[in-house]
Amino acid sequence: MENILILPDVKTVNKHLRIENLLVNNMENDFFNNISINGRYIYGYLCLNSFFSSKNTPDLPESLKKDIEEFVSSDRLDIWHENIEEVLPSIIINNSFNSGYYEIIDEKYYNDLREYYTNIGSDSCNLIENLLNIGASNLFGAFDSTISIKYLNNIISILKDNNVYLPDPERVAALNVEEKNGWGNTVSMKDYLPFQ
């Protein structure tokens, strides 16, 4: 059987070049400085989904997906933080369940996550880690835009390094940093995801 190379159409290529150009130029022009933490988090999640789709990475476990998506709709981020701080890839991979670290998750969830993180590769784990850090980065101090921007830049760099198309940042342009002291209004993550 002959291998056939299928190239994307010119319109698709031009769209993705425009998006990458917009991101590069607007990062220098503070595009994401005008986007709320919720908007940055949603964009990071869109990047994660784009990467997973491009690399045929297995879907997130349902409990982890629920915890990740809850960030932008929660009005109790302290509880959200308690739920996610034990599921970060770096925590799961570097701490045995019997280490005494875990108070929220049970051993089955720990084992499921450990197996998942071990099988998806370091770039996928780093995307999850950086995404969750966007959400947690300003929880216990004054709002500082540069903290969450750093994690978002890490996510964007991983996609670029792997030649994965970046989502259109205009999808989060309406999520303004002026809303709720930089956090942004609560929204439903599903409203920003492509049809699944």
Backbone as ProteinMPNN parsed JSONL, in Angstrom:
{"seq_chain_A": "MENILILPDVKTVNKHLRIENLLVNNMENDFFNNISINGRYIYGYLCLNSFFSSKNTPDLPESLKKDIEEFVSSDRLDIWHENIEEVLPSIIINNSFNSGYYEIIDEKYYNDLREYYTNIGSDSCNLIENLLNIGASNLFGAFDSTISIKYLNNIISILKDNNVYLPDPERVAALNVEEKNGWGNTVSMKDYLPFQ", "coords_chain_A": {"N_chain_A": [[0.843, -1.176, 0.0], [0.562, 2.18, -0.822], [1.975, 5.038, 0.706], [0.291, 8.005, 1.365], [0.63, 11.403, 1.456], [-1.185, 13.735, 3.144], [-1.911, 16.997, 2.921], [-2.774, 19.922, 4.815], [-5.376, 22.211, 3.836], [-4.882, 25.393, 2.198], [-6.268, 27.496, 3.424], [-6.602, 26.58, 6.073], [-3.913, 26.345, 6.885], [-3.096, 29.037, 6.641], [-4.766, 30.203, 8.58], [-3.752, 29.054, 10.963], [-1.132, 30.0, 10.892], [-1.671, 32.723, 11.137], [-2.737, 32.748, 13.727], [-0.531, 31.867, 15.256], [1.25, 33.936, 14.67], [-0.199, 36.091, 15.721], [-0.195, 35.375, 18.429], [2.586, 35.401, 19.043], [3.265, 38.073, 18.47], [1.38, 39.431, 20.063], [2.009, 38.532, 22.61], [4.268, 39.938, 23.109], [3.087, 42.384, 23.071], [1.455, 42.344, 25.231], [-0.97, 40.836, 25.114], [-2.11, 38.673, 26.627], [-1.905, 39.807, 29.113], [-4.116, 41.342, 29.348], [-6.089, 39.55, 29.688], [-8.148, 37.691, 31.85], [-7.363, 35.584, 34.731], [-9.019, 33.338, 34.642], [-9.515, 33.291, 31.858], [-6.914, 32.848, 30.865], [-6.468, 30.355, 31.957], [-8.474, 28.839, 30.711], [-7.554, 29.088, 28.065], [-5.116, 27.74, 28.335], [-6.133, 25.198, 28.87], [-7.424, 24.652, 26.469], [-5.156, 24.494, 24.875], [-3.95, 22.222, 26.021], [-5.865, 20.288, 25.321], [-5.64, 20.444, 22.527], [-3.016, 19.552, 22.172], [-3.188, 16.931, 23.259], [-5.012, 15.797, 21.46], [-3.591, 16.003, 19.046], [-1.392, 14.371, 19.56], [-2.507, 11.961, 20.071], [-3.002, 11.286, 22.744], [-4.197, 9.532, 25.575], [-7.488, 10.24, 26.878], [-8.125, 12.498, 29.618], [-8.471, 11.149, 32.921], [-11.788, 10.822, 34.214], [-12.357, 11.961, 36.811], [-10.172, 13.672, 37.207], [-10.46, 15.339, 34.985], [-12.907, 16.567, 35.639], [-12.132, 17.964, 37.97], [-10.226, 19.705, 36.85], [-11.777, 21.207, 34.996], [-13.529, 22.449, 36.703], [-12.374, 24.706, 37.828], [-12.876, 27.257, 36.533], [-15.534, 27.701, 37.029], [-16.0, 27.653, 39.692], [-16.848, 29.096, 42.837], [-15.542, 28.723, 45.092], [-12.567, 28.563, 45.384], [-10.679, 27.79, 47.2], [-11.469, 25.269, 48.056], [-11.376, 23.965, 45.595], [-8.611, 24.104, 45.194], [-7.67, 22.445, 47.278], [-8.561, 20.017, 46.29], [-7.036, 19.699, 43.958], [-4.34, 19.952, 44.604], [-3.187, 17.594, 45.432], [-3.169, 16.037, 43.188], [-1.423, 16.831, 41.236], [0.876, 16.108, 38.631], [3.654, 16.073, 39.372], [3.519, 15.664, 42.123], [2.149, 13.21, 42.41], [3.862, 11.451, 40.998], [6.249, 11.681, 42.417], [5.772, 10.975, 45.076], [4.978, 8.331, 47.175], [1.907, 6.568, 47.838], [1.739, 5.943, 50.506], [3.227, 7.879, 51.76], [2.26, 9.748, 53.489], [1.436, 12.155, 52.564], [-1.033, 12.448, 51.318], [-4.349, 13.449, 51.791], [-6.831, 13.88, 50.751], [-7.323, 12.43, 48.304], [-8.051, 8.994, 47.457], [-6.517, 5.693, 47.644], [-7.013, 4.222, 45.303], [-7.611, 6.21, 43.366], [-5.169, 7.549, 43.413], [-3.463, 5.478, 42.433], [-4.583, 5.109, 39.879], [-4.063, 7.637, 38.727], [-1.272, 7.697, 38.891], [-0.548, 5.606, 37.157], [-1.667, 6.634, 34.794], [-0.243, 9.118, 34.448], [2.337, 8.107, 34.203], [2.205, 6.849, 31.769], [1.614, 8.789, 29.826], [3.665, 10.515, 29.134], [6.285, 13.016, 29.461], [5.87, 15.646, 28.405], [3.061, 15.852, 28.257], [2.426, 15.538, 30.968], [3.714, 17.82, 31.968], [2.169, 19.804, 30.75], [-0.312, 19.47, 32.088], [0.506, 20.006, 34.716], [1.428, 22.7, 34.509], [-0.963, 23.925, 33.701], [-2.674, 23.529, 35.948], [-1.196, 24.984, 37.743], [-1.529, 27.568, 36.744], [-4.081, 28.117, 37.673], [-3.718, 27.877, 40.477], [-1.772, 29.71, 41.121], [-2.176, 32.381, 42.026], [-3.71, 32.214, 44.276], [-3.247, 32.595, 47.052], [-2.306, 35.143, 47.649], [-1.688, 38.567, 46.712], [-3.018, 39.644, 43.564], [-0.997, 38.972, 40.85], [-0.115, 39.414, 37.743], [2.03, 38.408, 36.257], [2.731, 35.911, 37.248], [0.831, 33.848, 36.543], [0.998, 34.161, 33.801], [3.55, 33.22, 33.25], [3.261, 30.416, 33.55], [1.388, 29.936, 31.533], [2.89, 30.674, 29.289], [4.776, 28.612, 29.378], [3.153, 26.441, 28.676], [2.363, 27.149, 26.045], [4.874, 27.121, 24.835], [5.519, 24.378, 24.961], [3.653, 23.332, 23.142], [4.499, 24.623, 20.774], [7.133, 23.629, 20.561], [6.574, 21.03, 19.934], [5.373, 21.186, 17.519], [2.584, 21.566, 17.428], [-0.573, 22.776, 16.586], [-1.627, 25.929, 17.733], [-4.435, 26.922, 19.687], [-6.939, 29.361, 18.764], [-6.403, 32.437, 20.209], [-8.298, 34.409, 20.367], [-10.61, 33.288, 21.224], [-10.759, 33.572, 23.937], [-10.689, 36.243, 24.353], [-12.67, 37.954, 25.33], [-12.661, 37.611, 28.037], [-11.91, 39.478, 30.383], [-9.243, 41.035, 32.197], [-10.016, 42.934, 33.996], [-12.231, 42.063, 35.325], [-13.5, 40.959, 38.384], [-11.163, 41.557, 40.017], [-8.987, 40.65, 38.461], [-9.314, 37.919, 38.33], [-11.518, 37.197, 36.804], [-14.894, 36.669, 35.696], [-16.966, 33.946, 36.845], [-17.393, 31.152, 34.743], [-18.641, 28.67, 32.428], [-16.683, 25.973, 31.569], [-17.339, 24.328, 29.446], [-18.545, 26.0, 27.597], [-16.467, 27.025, 26.158], [-15.156, 25.035, 24.927], [-14.458, 23.036, 22.024], [-16.999, 21.306, 20.15], [-17.62, 18.09, 21.401]], "CA_chain_A": [[0.0, 0.0, 0.0], [1.343, 3.391, -0.982], [1.713, 6.1, 1.677], [-0.143, 9.248, 0.741], [0.757, 12.545, 2.349], [-2.324, 14.643, 3.024], [-1.561, 18.319, 3.437], [-3.941, 20.749, 5.112], [-5.656, 23.197, 2.801], [-4.228, 26.688, 2.374], [-7.043, 28.287, 4.38], [-6.267, 26.089, 7.411], [-2.523, 26.734, 7.163], [-3.067, 30.485, 6.859], [-5.399, 30.486, 9.87], [-2.833, 28.696, 12.037], [-0.02, 30.949, 10.842], [-2.185, 33.972, 11.691], [-2.854, 32.565, 15.177], [0.809, 31.857, 15.848], [1.773, 35.288, 14.544], [-0.933, 36.898, 16.694], [0.312, 35.04, 19.759], [3.954, 35.885, 19.223], [3.249, 39.533, 18.522], [0.598, 39.927, 21.183], [2.695, 38.277, 23.869], [5.134, 41.098, 23.287], [2.202, 43.534, 23.263], [0.652, 42.103, 26.434], [-2.307, 40.31, 24.846], [-2.622, 37.903, 27.756], [-1.997, 40.659, 30.309], [-5.479, 41.876, 29.375], [-6.996, 38.412, 29.847], [-8.256, 37.266, 33.25], [-6.793, 34.276, 35.055], [-9.936, 32.346, 34.061], [-9.26, 33.243, 30.423], [-5.614, 32.203, 30.651], [-6.656, 28.948, 32.315], [-9.234, 28.231, 29.61], [-6.659, 28.973, 26.912], [-4.199, 26.646, 28.649], [-6.869, 23.936, 28.724], [-7.585, 24.453, 25.025], [-3.847, 24.031, 24.406], [-3.805, 20.84, 26.477], [-6.728, 19.462, 24.467], [-5.055, 20.425, 21.188], [-1.841, 18.683, 22.252], [-3.633, 15.547, 23.445], [-5.618, 15.359, 20.206], [-2.528, 15.89, 18.052], [-0.466, 13.284, 19.912], [-3.314, 10.776, 20.406], [-2.846, 11.004, 24.17], [-5.473, 9.101, 26.17], [-8.266, 11.275, 27.562], [-7.944, 12.652, 31.061], [-9.427, 10.41, 33.751], [-12.974, 11.656, 34.46], [-12.243, 12.744, 38.054], [-9.199, 14.737, 36.966], [-11.104, 16.261, 34.038], [-13.891, 17.331, 36.411], [-11.398, 18.91, 38.821], [-9.614, 20.725, 35.996], [-12.802, 22.078, 34.415], [-14.256, 23.15, 37.763], [-11.696, 25.945, 38.221], [-13.46, 28.49, 36.0], [-16.928, 27.853, 37.463], [-16.071, 27.561, 41.149], [-16.727, 30.302, 43.658], [-14.796, 28.26, 46.27], [-11.287, 28.1, 44.863], [-9.933, 27.138, 48.276], [-11.833, 23.85, 47.989], [-10.799, 23.48, 44.339], [-7.176, 23.929, 45.412], [-7.488, 21.231, 48.085], [-8.791, 18.853, 45.43], [-6.036, 19.509, 42.903], [-2.937, 19.987, 45.016], [-2.684, 16.232, 45.581], [-3.21, 15.312, 41.914], [-0.416, 17.333, 40.308], [1.771, 15.028, 38.209], [4.899, 16.042, 40.15], [3.215, 15.123, 43.454], [1.818, 11.786, 42.268], [5.028, 10.69, 40.543], [7.358, 11.754, 43.375], [5.376, 10.599, 46.435], [4.192, 7.101, 47.271], [0.638, 6.805, 48.531], [1.968, 5.786, 51.947], [4.161, 8.908, 52.225], [1.61, 10.627, 54.449], [1.105, 13.423, 51.911], [-2.387, 12.488, 50.765], [-5.472, 13.521, 52.725], [-8.08, 14.005, 49.993], [-7.537, 11.345, 47.34], [-7.9, 7.636, 47.994], [-5.433, 4.929, 47.028], [-7.384, 3.843, 43.938], [-7.424, 7.385, 42.515], [-3.72, 7.723, 43.34], [-2.908, 4.462, 41.527], [-5.057, 5.415, 38.523], [-3.316, 8.797, 38.236], [0.144, 7.322, 38.731], [-0.459, 4.841, 35.913], [-1.96, 7.554, 33.693], [0.887, 10.035, 34.265], [3.498, 7.332, 33.764], [2.01, 6.426, 30.382], [1.335, 9.853, 28.848], [4.888, 11.221, 28.757], [6.634, 14.204, 30.245], [5.241, 16.867, 27.887], [1.659, 15.851, 28.688], [2.427, 15.807, 32.418], [4.072, 19.23, 32.161], [1.003, 20.613, 30.386], [-1.272, 19.39, 33.197], [1.128, 20.696, 35.859], [1.392, 24.144, 34.259], [-2.361, 24.361, 33.698], [-3.156, 23.614, 37.329], [-0.473, 26.086, 38.384], [-2.173, 28.835, 36.367], [-5.188, 28.3, 38.607], [-3.307, 27.978, 41.881], [-0.651, 30.634, 41.293], [-2.511, 33.635, 42.709], [-4.757, 31.957, 45.266], [-2.972, 32.978, 48.431], [-1.566, 36.396, 47.68], [-2.246, 39.605, 45.855], [-2.989, 39.327, 42.139], [0.216, 39.325, 40.119], [-0.354, 38.89, 36.404], [3.192, 37.727, 35.681], [2.844, 34.533, 37.73], [0.067, 32.929, 35.696], [1.522, 34.297, 32.433], [4.717, 32.333, 33.15], [2.79, 29.046, 33.321], [0.771, 29.894, 30.202], [3.989, 30.662, 28.317], [5.332, 27.252, 29.374], [2.22, 25.609, 27.906], [2.486, 27.532, 24.634], [6.187, 26.645, 24.371], [5.448, 22.929, 24.75], [2.96, 23.099, 21.873], [5.366, 25.052, 19.674], [8.26, 22.693, 20.46], [6.063, 19.776, 19.378], [4.69, 21.508, 16.261], [1.14, 21.4, 17.6], [-1.273, 24.032, 16.33], [-2.141, 26.655, 18.895], [-5.818, 27.385, 19.549], [-7.103, 30.788, 18.505], [-6.547, 33.152, 21.481], [-9.486, 35.27, 20.345], [-11.7, 32.578, 21.913], [-10.817, 34.019, 25.337], [-10.44, 37.687, 24.367], [-13.708, 38.662, 26.094], [-12.482, 37.341, 29.471], [-11.062, 40.621, 30.687], [-8.531, 41.067, 33.477], [-10.68, 43.896, 34.884], [-13.331, 41.391, 36.022], [-13.208, 40.321, 39.684], [-9.772, 41.77, 40.443], [-8.048, 39.873, 37.666], [-9.698, 36.51, 38.236], [-12.535, 37.013, 35.776], [-16.172, 36.124, 36.143], [-17.092, 32.499, 36.711], [-17.977, 30.735, 33.469], [-18.645, 27.223, 32.228], [-15.623, 25.547, 30.651], [-17.959, 23.712, 28.263], [-18.856, 27.05, 26.631], [-15.257, 27.394, 25.425], [-14.58, 23.842, 24.308], [-15.082, 22.62, 20.765], [-17.968, 20.219, 20.328], [-16.911, 16.83, 21.624]], "C_chain_A": [[0.89, 1.241, 0.0], [0.962, 4.413, 0.09], [1.365, 7.377, 0.938], [-0.059, 10.347, 1.789], [-0.416, 13.484, 2.102], [-1.944, 15.954, 3.693], [-2.826, 19.1, 3.763], [-4.143, 21.781, 4.001], [-5.035, 24.544, 3.178], [-4.953, 27.538, 3.417], [-6.705, 27.88, 5.82], [-4.855, 26.5, 7.801], [-2.446, 28.221, 7.459], [-3.685, 30.866, 8.193], [-4.425, 30.203, 11.008], [-1.594, 29.584, 12.045], [-0.441, 32.29, 11.435], [-2.266, 33.886, 13.209], [-1.48, 32.603, 15.827], [1.429, 33.244, 15.786], [1.105, 36.219, 15.552], [-0.403, 36.641, 18.097], [1.698, 35.604, 19.993], [3.958, 37.394, 19.364], [2.506, 40.054, 19.74], [1.205, 39.579, 22.527], [3.599, 39.46, 24.15], [4.293, 42.344, 23.561], [1.195, 43.298, 24.375], [-0.765, 41.622, 26.159], [-2.87, 39.606, 26.073], [-2.611, 38.686, 29.064], [-3.382, 41.267, 30.441], [-6.53, 40.791, 29.559], [-6.975, 37.976, 31.306], [-7.568, 35.919, 33.47], [-7.703, 33.174, 34.515], [-9.697, 32.19, 32.56], [-7.948, 32.558, 30.091], [-5.727, 30.703, 30.91], [-7.41, 28.217, 31.2], [-8.338, 28.064, 28.387], [-5.648, 27.846, 27.129], [-4.859, 25.292, 28.473], [-7.135, 23.626, 27.25], [-6.275, 23.949, 24.412], [-3.625, 22.57, 24.786], [-4.628, 19.905, 25.595], [-6.182, 19.352, 23.046], [-3.851, 19.481, 21.146], [-2.256, 17.219, 22.348], [-4.231, 14.988, 22.159], [-4.542, 15.098, 19.147], [-1.634, 14.675, 18.295], [-1.187, 11.985, 20.264], [-3.096, 10.321, 21.845], [-4.189, 10.552, 24.719], [-6.162, 10.252, 26.905], [-7.911, 11.33, 29.037], [-8.897, 11.72, 31.794], [-10.576, 11.339, 34.149], [-12.857, 12.514, 35.719], [-11.275, 13.905, 37.884], [-9.786, 15.783, 36.024], [-12.111, 17.152, 34.762], [-13.198, 18.376, 37.282], [-10.787, 20.039, 38.001], [-10.665, 21.709, 35.497], [-13.535, 22.906, 35.466], [-13.645, 24.509, 38.107], [-12.448, 27.193, 37.785], [-14.903, 28.716, 36.436], [-17.071, 27.89, 38.981], [-16.027, 28.935, 41.807], [-16.061, 29.95, 44.993], [-13.459, 27.675, 45.804], [-10.404, 27.49, 45.939], [-10.216, 25.636, 48.279], [-11.278, 23.235, 46.706], [-9.314, 23.187, 44.54], [-6.885, 22.684, 46.243], [-7.626, 19.981, 47.22], [-7.662, 18.622, 44.433], [-4.603, 19.441, 43.412], [-2.345, 18.597, 45.207], [-2.628, 15.466, 44.261], [-2.24, 15.859, 40.87], [0.506, 16.184, 39.892], [3.047, 14.932, 39.046], [4.687, 15.447, 41.539], [2.974, 13.619, 43.36], [3.064, 10.967, 41.93], [6.113, 10.627, 41.616], [7.011, 11.352, 44.803], [4.565, 9.313, 46.402], [2.904, 7.405, 48.027], [0.824, 6.75, 50.043], [2.899, 6.843, 52.532], [3.567, 9.811, 53.295], [1.184, 11.957, 53.85], [-0.386, 13.551, 51.616], [-3.454, 12.463, 51.854], [-6.815, 13.503, 52.008], [-8.313, 12.788, 49.098], [-7.353, 9.988, 48.012], [-6.844, 6.882, 47.182], [-5.755, 4.523, 45.589], [-7.159, 5.007, 42.976], [-5.933, 7.662, 42.339], [-3.119, 6.752, 42.316], [-3.323, 4.707, 40.081], [-4.268, 6.578, 37.925], [-1.852, 8.455, 37.992], [0.337, 6.543, 37.421], [-0.672, 5.753, 34.704], [-0.758, 8.459, 33.412], [2.127, 9.312, 33.749], [3.406, 7.006, 32.28], [1.848, 7.56, 29.371], [2.568, 10.664, 28.459], [5.058, 12.547, 29.47], [5.983, 15.482, 29.721], [3.78, 16.959, 28.325], [1.553, 16.149, 30.178], [2.755, 17.27, 32.699], [2.93, 20.163, 31.778], [-0.014, 20.633, 31.521], [-0.755, 20.183, 34.39], [1.043, 22.215, 35.687], [-0.028, 24.682, 34.256], [-2.873, 24.532, 35.124], [-2.443, 24.729, 38.089], [-0.982, 27.457, 37.952], [-3.281, 29.132, 37.371], [-4.752, 28.565, 40.027], [-2.35, 29.131, 42.149], [-0.969, 31.911, 42.062], [-3.506, 33.442, 43.844], [-4.483, 32.58, 46.627], [-2.093, 34.214, 48.538], [-2.258, 37.401, 46.791], [-2.092, 39.188, 44.392], [-1.699, 39.845, 41.523], [0.134, 38.643, 38.762], [0.804, 38.057, 35.877], [3.292, 36.265, 36.105], [2.103, 33.575, 36.804], [0.51, 33.008, 34.234], [2.705, 33.353, 32.229], [4.283, 30.9, 32.843], [2.126, 28.904, 31.953], [1.845, 29.876, 29.116], [4.65, 29.289, 28.239], [4.466, 26.321, 28.528], [2.362, 25.881, 26.411], [3.808, 27.028, 24.056], [6.184, 25.146, 24.103], [4.748, 22.624, 23.429], [3.846, 23.472, 20.693], [6.519, 24.075, 19.464], [7.852, 21.371, 19.824], [5.296, 19.975, 18.075], [3.194, 21.211, 16.316], [0.493, 22.764, 17.381], [-1.801, 24.633, 17.62], [-3.595, 27.032, 18.663], [-5.85, 28.899, 19.317], [-7.303, 31.525, 19.832], [-7.76, 34.078, 21.523], [-10.67, 34.606, 21.047], [-11.834, 33.034, 23.361], [-10.662, 35.534, 25.467], [-11.454, 38.459, 25.203], [-13.552, 38.485, 27.607], [-11.44, 38.312, 30.022], [-10.468, 40.572, 32.087], [-9.171, 42.047, 34.469], [-11.81, 43.262, 35.689], [-12.823, 40.72, 37.293], [-11.734, 40.369, 40.056], [-8.765, 40.875, 39.728], [-8.433, 38.421, 37.47], [-10.651, 36.256, 37.081], [-13.795, 36.427, 36.366], [-16.169, 34.608, 35.997], [-17.842, 32.187, 35.415], [-18.021, 29.21, 33.445], [-17.569, 26.87, 31.205], [-16.214, 25.009, 29.353], [-18.285, 24.747, 27.185], [-17.66, 27.412, 25.749], [-14.609, 26.217, 24.702], [-15.234, 23.573, 22.963], [-16.069, 21.494, 21.05], [-17.216, 18.907, 20.429], [-17.812, 15.668, 21.361]], "O_chain_A": [[1.861, 1.317, 0.752], [-0.219, 4.633, 0.355], [2.058, 7.778, 0.003], [-0.616, 10.222, 2.879], [-0.613, 13.968, 0.987], [-1.687, 15.998, 4.896], [-3.838, 18.964, 3.074], [-3.196, 22.17, 3.318], [-4.707, 24.787, 4.34], [-4.31, 28.226, 4.209], [-6.542, 28.74, 6.686], [-4.625, 26.954, 8.922], [-1.799, 28.628, 8.424], [-3.181, 31.762, 8.871], [-4.284, 31.019, 11.919], [-1.063, 29.887, 13.114], [0.333, 32.926, 12.15], [-1.908, 34.835, 13.906], [-1.282, 33.288, 16.83], [2.064, 33.683, 16.744], [1.775, 37.046, 16.169], [-0.186, 37.579, 18.865], [1.956, 36.218, 21.028], [4.583, 37.935, 20.276], [2.947, 41.009, 20.379], [0.938, 40.273, 23.508], [3.69, 39.931, 25.284], [4.763, 43.268, 24.226], [0.18, 43.992, 24.447], [-1.681, 41.969, 26.905], [-3.981, 39.907, 26.51], [-3.247, 38.268, 30.031], [-3.781, 41.667, 31.535], [-7.726, 41.08, 29.584], [-5.913, 37.901, 31.924], [-7.238, 35.21, 32.519], [-7.212, 32.177, 33.984], [-9.679, 31.07, 32.049], [-7.874, 31.777, 29.143], [-5.158, 29.889, 30.182], [-7.032, 27.116, 30.8], [-8.358, 27.016, 27.741], [-5.36, 27.084, 26.207], [-4.235, 24.347, 27.99], [-7.077, 22.469, 26.835], [-6.285, 23.083, 23.537], [-3.166, 21.774, 23.967], [-4.143, 18.855, 25.173], [-6.253, 18.287, 22.433], [-3.691, 18.708, 20.201], [-1.747, 16.37, 21.617], [-3.985, 13.834, 21.809], [-4.587, 14.091, 18.441], [-1.176, 14.032, 17.35], [-0.559, 11.021, 20.702], [-3.017, 9.125, 22.126], [-5.221, 11.126, 24.368], [-5.505, 11.121, 27.479], [-7.459, 10.348, 29.625], [-10.022, 11.515, 31.34], [-10.352, 12.525, 34.395], [-13.227, 13.687, 35.692], [-11.537, 15.005, 38.369], [-9.623, 16.983, 36.248], [-12.16, 18.359, 34.521], [-13.62, 19.531, 37.33], [-10.825, 21.198, 38.412], [-10.46, 22.921, 35.57], [-14.1, 23.952, 35.147], [-14.343, 25.378, 38.63], [-12.641, 28.103, 38.591], [-15.443, 29.804, 36.237], [-18.163, 28.135, 39.493], [-15.274, 29.817, 41.394], [-16.02, 30.771, 45.91], [-13.251, 26.462, 45.827], [-9.473, 26.749, 45.624], [-9.309, 24.829, 48.482], [-10.768, 22.115, 46.723], [-8.817, 22.146, 44.108], [-5.948, 21.945, 45.941], [-6.895, 19.007, 47.401], [-7.36, 17.478, 44.095], [-3.732, 18.92, 42.715], [-1.126, 18.434, 45.15], [-2.094, 14.358, 44.218], [-2.239, 15.393, 39.731], [0.877, 15.365, 40.733], [3.476, 13.832, 39.393], [5.584, 14.796, 42.074], [3.531, 12.846, 44.14], [3.29, 9.907, 42.515], [6.823, 9.627, 41.716], [7.885, 11.387, 45.669], [3.573, 9.22, 45.679], [2.827, 8.384, 48.768], [0.127, 7.45, 50.777], [3.32, 6.721, 53.682], [4.295, 10.564, 53.942], [0.628, 12.802, 54.553], [-0.935, 14.651, 51.661], [-3.468, 11.585, 52.717], [-7.83, 13.144, 52.605], [-9.386, 12.186, 49.136], [-6.613, 9.846, 48.986], [-6.348, 7.376, 46.169], [-4.859, 4.485, 44.745], [-6.588, 4.826, 41.9], [-5.486, 7.976, 41.236], [-2.358, 7.16, 41.44], [-2.521, 4.536, 39.163], [-3.852, 6.525, 36.768], [-1.267, 8.879, 36.995], [1.281, 6.801, 36.674], [0.051, 5.659, 33.712], [-0.306, 8.557, 32.271], [2.879, 9.861, 32.944], [4.43, 6.898, 31.606], [1.936, 7.316, 28.168], [2.497, 11.444, 27.51], [4.109, 13.119, 30.007], [5.579, 16.328, 30.519], [3.317, 18.029, 28.72], [0.693, 16.921, 30.603], [2.143, 17.889, 33.57], [2.74, 21.201, 32.412], [-0.523, 21.695, 31.878], [-1.501, 20.947, 35.003], [0.637, 22.929, 36.604], [-0.275, 25.779, 34.755], [-3.442, 25.57, 35.461], [-3.027, 25.348, 38.979], [-0.88, 28.416, 38.717], [-3.406, 30.256, 37.858], [-5.35, 29.391, 40.716], [-2.141, 29.493, 43.307], [-0.075, 32.469, 42.699], [-4.086, 34.415, 44.326], [-5.411, 33.048, 47.286], [-1.239, 34.308, 49.42], [-3.293, 37.111, 46.19], [-1.157, 38.473, 44.032], [-1.36, 41.02, 41.663], [0.297, 37.427, 38.659], [0.59, 37.102, 35.129], [3.882, 35.458, 35.386], [2.682, 32.597, 36.331], [0.406, 32.021, 33.505], [2.848, 32.755, 31.162], [4.864, 30.245, 31.978], [2.278, 27.879, 31.289], [1.722, 29.145, 28.134], [5.041, 28.849, 27.158], [4.983, 25.512, 27.757], [2.468, 24.951, 25.611], [3.853, 26.561, 22.918], [6.779, 24.689, 23.127], [5.193, 21.757, 22.678], [3.935, 22.722, 19.721], [6.846, 23.73, 18.329], [8.682, 20.672, 19.243], [4.648, 19.052, 17.582], [2.618, 20.675, 15.37], [0.946, 23.775, 17.918], [-2.345, 23.938, 18.479], [-3.959, 27.424, 17.554], [-4.9, 29.612, 19.64], [-8.288, 31.263, 20.523], [-8.196, 34.484, 22.6], [-11.627, 35.283, 21.422], [-12.904, 32.899, 23.955], [-10.52, 36.049, 26.576], [-11.127, 39.521, 25.733], [-14.248, 39.148, 28.377], [-10.253, 37.997, 30.111], [-11.112, 40.124, 33.036], [-8.886, 41.983, 35.664], [-12.298, 43.868, 36.643], [-11.827, 39.998, 37.267], [-11.13, 39.344, 40.372], [-7.804, 40.402, 40.334], [-7.943, 37.762, 36.554], [-10.59, 35.203, 36.447], [-13.765, 35.772, 37.407], [-15.472, 34.052, 35.148], [-18.795, 32.874, 35.049], [-17.496, 28.55, 34.342], [-17.554, 27.413, 30.1], [-15.648, 25.215, 28.28], [-18.302, 24.422, 25.998], [-17.83, 28.04, 24.704], [-13.64, 26.384, 23.962], [-16.419, 23.847, 22.777], [-15.975, 20.816, 22.073], [-16.299, 18.638, 19.653], [-17.394, 14.518, 21.496]]}, "name": "protein", "num_of_chains": 1, "seq": "MENILILPDVKTVNKHLRIENLLVNNMENDFFNNISINGRYIYGYLCLNSFFSSKNTPDLPESLKKDIEEFVSSDRLDIWHENIEEVLPSIIINNSFNSGYYEIIDEKYYNDLREYYTNIGSDSCNLIENLLNIGASNLFGAFDSTISIKYLNNIISILKDNNVYLPDPERVAALNVEEKNGWGNTVSMKDYLPFQ"}
